[in-house]
Each structure stands twice: as structure tokens, then as C-alpha cells.
Amino acid sequence: ASGSEDNDVVVIGGGPGGYVAAIKAAQLGLKTTCIEKRGTLGGTCLNVGCIPSKALLHSSHMYHEAQHSFASHGVKLSSVEVDLPAMMAQKDKAVGNLTRGIEGLFKKNKVTYVKGYGKFVSPTEVSVDTLDGGNTVVNGKNIIVATGSDVKSLPGITIDEKRIVSSTGALALSEIPKRLVVIGAGYIGLEMGSVWGRLGSQVTVVEFASDIVPTMDGEVRKQFQRMLEKQKMKFMLKTKVAGVDTSGDGVKLTLEPASGGDQTTLEADVVLVSAGRTPFAAGLGLDKIGVETDKMGRILVNEKFATNVPSVYAIGDVIPGPMLAHKAEEDGVACVEFIAGKHGHVDYDKVPGVVYTHPEVAYVGKTEEQVKELGIEYRVGKFPFLANSRAKAIDDADGIVKIVADKETDKILGVHIMAPNAGELIHEAVLAINYGAASEDIARVCHAHPTMSEALKEAAMATYDKPIHI
Ligand code: FAD
């Protein structure tokens, strides 16, 4: 139905990049259609990523607290048990409400929504095989590719979403596995490992590199790994998975040192492959219209999100940059602003990263290692949550704030927080870094007491002077 009329903007993909771009375009007065093949909006993030994982992280944390922390707070329970179907139902309810919410936003903003698989016929025409079995051609003066990313498998490992699962399968297991092996110590593996570990699985994380979460500040990472180990997560770093055997009851993994050497075996009931994600543009026909991609299959764009083909733009996980939902959203807004003749801007160096374990780890800007490598003279200010009154009051005080600032100008270069709610705390630092603040700027701002945020203020004091409470 939408096919016969010309759109100003057609967005292929209804994830955080695509649906935000579509809404923003409509708000700017552009006639907009969004094409999504999944049947629901919200993309990876809402359907099988950010949202269901945070739902399960919260539910499993509650169970863990009930088992291990309630009693010390004077809350006694005679017994605690997991009702996995109920936990999954709560997760599904959250996802369903949110995806339907976006459909509501499309209606409110008059974005036309076409359910189906889009492929380029020309740089201004997209043919859509609709989910109801039909076909329609959608025209647009501008087309934004927001097709996102997909799970990356490893050579020789076939994901069956039962015993060998991707994050998608790990979000929907029907039983708590006794032994879970996680391949890849990135944030997705650690978050899903935390969920199942709290519910009772023995979790072993196998990682080829020498460190977990490579983007994290080294000092914070070490403390973080210790915290996870205290939670009984086991790590096998610098270890390669050489083979996987599913012929028996469970899964038998053959491991070897990353640098070569003797093989060992490890048994699991479920194996989660979380070794990264790969841009998704299958069946889109990019080569047909001559859109350039790099070796990794990412669509190449300029600072205005324009590809080499006039009228075709790309945003989100399918282009280079951090593969994060909030980055995709920023891309979407900026891209549409350029299309509308306005100015947009996204600074990938100031995109925060958060690992939603307990405690959470959140960071923005540069790590101490990066600053050192750049040869910048710097100062470090730290403050532990053990000295923060709110964290002590609630007896959840494992964590630290670390600030890296320019030695001469005191300008903040990076902030790294490990704390129960670090993902919320980080935004004061994100704002500060975006406005070029010095650590003294944060230190001289009045922070409410008693709050965890005071730890950031004290770390800022420690950067250029002395903190009060330690
Ligand atoms: P996507 O969300 O992948 O959306 C692309 C959409 O395009 C999909 O719905 C797909 O069906 C559709 N599509 C593709 N091709 C076509 C086509 N030809 N025609 C029609 N439709 C098409 N990020 C965070 O920031 N925070 C988190 O906590 C977080 N947690 C995550 C947890 C997990 C388990 C996973 C897997 C990811 C997580 N992410 C998180 C990453 C986040 O999900 C992605 O960065 C984000 O979804 C990217 O948005 P996008 O719009 O670029 O692509």
C-alpha cells in the first residue's frame, strides 16, 4: 500500500538505529516508511539483546539476593526457589510491552510500517517480501540501511540453540544447566554467565585473549574479574576451543592454550558462543547497487552517514563503531538531521560502555593504558565505594571510581566506575567529558548526600587534590 507513493525516507530495519531514525525523520516533517522483517520492532536490542538480558539479570539478581543477602538485612525467608517459566514470562512481558510501544510511537508520528524482508532494486527502490506472503515496492528519495548485526559463530561450531546456544538461546533456556561454558569473555558472555551462575549453573568462561572485556581499563578489569571469581565464575584465559563434540549426552569441548600446546577437555551441558557479532546485510542486494563495504562486511559511510551511493545511508551495528544500541540511536538521529539539511554529530570516543553484571562496570573516554600509549601526561584519582556512606548503608560497597585526567589542564580524559549502579552513575561523567570538564569541575559541584554519586565527586577531588573521606 505504501509502495505507490514516494517517501522522503525509507528505513530498512526497525532496531534502535532504524526505528529512532524513522521517528526522528517523521518528526522533522519527512514522509517516512520503516521496513522490518522480524514481525516486531526494536531489533536485536529489544527482542533478543539489551532488554531481555537486563530483565533476566534483574530477576536472577533478586533470587541471588534472597538467597545470600536478605538474611543479613534482617529479612528471613523459610525457602527460596526459582520458577524459571515465570522468570521467562516476566522477561517476555517486558519485551512485548516495549516492542508494541514502538508500534504505538510509529502510529503517533505517522511512520508507515511495512513488515517484510527488504532488498534493493535500485538506489531509490526497495522490494519487500512481506510477512503475509505478498510483495511490495517501497520508493524513497533517501534510503537508510539499519539492518544491524547477527551472532558470529566460530569455525567448526554449529549453533543449535539447544546445547550450543548463541545469546538468543541463552535468553530462553528451558532448564538451568548444571555446567555452562561461555566461549568469549565480552560483556554479553559475562552478563549471560552471571544470569545462569546466579540461578545455579557452574560457569566457566573460555577466552582466547589474555583479558576479559578488552575495552575496559586494566586496573578496573582486574578488580572486576576478582568480583566475578568471588561469584564462582571460572576463567580460562589465553585458551582456544579446538573442537566441540556433541555426540554424547552433554557437550565435550577440546581446549588448547592460545599459543599452542597440550589439549585438555572440558564438559558442559550447555555452551554459549559469545565470540562477537557480525554486521548483517544478507539478501539486501548491496552489491547490486554498488554500496561499498569493508573486509568485515561493514558498510562504509562518511561523517554524514552517506555511503558511496547517493541516496543510500547506513547507521548502527552495520557500520563501523561501537556495536551498541545507544550508538545506533545517535547515528539514526544524526543521519536524519543531515538528510533534512540540518547538522548532526556523534562522537564515538565519548560513547559510554556498560557491563550489567553485579556490580556493574561503566566507562567513558580513555583507559589509563590508552592515555599512556598516547604519551599524554596524566593524573589518576580514585575513590572506593567502601568509603562511600550510601554504599555502606545498603551493604553493597564493592567497587571503585577511577578518573584519568590531563596532568596540566586537569581535563577529564576517562572515567571508569565499578559499582552496583555504575550504568546510571556514569552519565554525570559522560556529560562532563562531552563538555570538556576538568576533574575540579565535578569536585566543586554540590552532590546530594548520601548517594553513590558522591564517590565520583570524591574521585574527582582525588584527581587534582585530596578526597575528604579516605
Ligand atoms: P539491530 O538491533 O540488529 O536491528 C536491525 C533490524 O533490522 C533487525 O530487527 C532485523 O530483523 C532487521 N533487518 C535486517 N535486515 C533486514 C532486511 N533486509 N529487511 C528488513 N529488516 C531487516 N547494546 C547496548 O547498548 N546495551 C546492552 O545492554 C546490550 N545488550 C545486548 C545483549 C545481547 C544479548 C545482544 C545480542 C546485544 C546487546 N546489545 C546491547 C547490542 C545491541 O543490541 C545492538 O548494538 C543494537 O541492537 C544495534 O542496533 P541496530 O538498529 O543497528 O541493529
Boltz pocket constraint, residues with backbone or C-beta under 6 A from the ligand:
constraints:
  - pocket:
      binder: B
      contacts: [[A, 12], [A, 13], [A, 14], [A, 15], [A, 16], [A, 17], [A, 18], [A, 35], [A, 36], [A, 37], [A, 38], [A, 40], [A, 42], [A, 43], [A, 44], [A, 45], [A, 46], [A, 48], [A, 49], [A, 50], [A, 51], [A, 53], [A, 116], [A, 117], [A, 118], [A, 119], [A, 146], [A, 147], [A, 148], [A, 149], [A, 150], [A, 167], [A, 168], [A, 188], [A, 280], [A, 281], [A, 282], [A, 283], [A, 284], [A, 315], [A, 316], [A, 317], [A, 318], [A, 322], [A, 323], [A, 324], [A, 325], [A, 326], [A, 327], [A, 328], [A, 354], [A, 356]]
      max_distance: 6.0
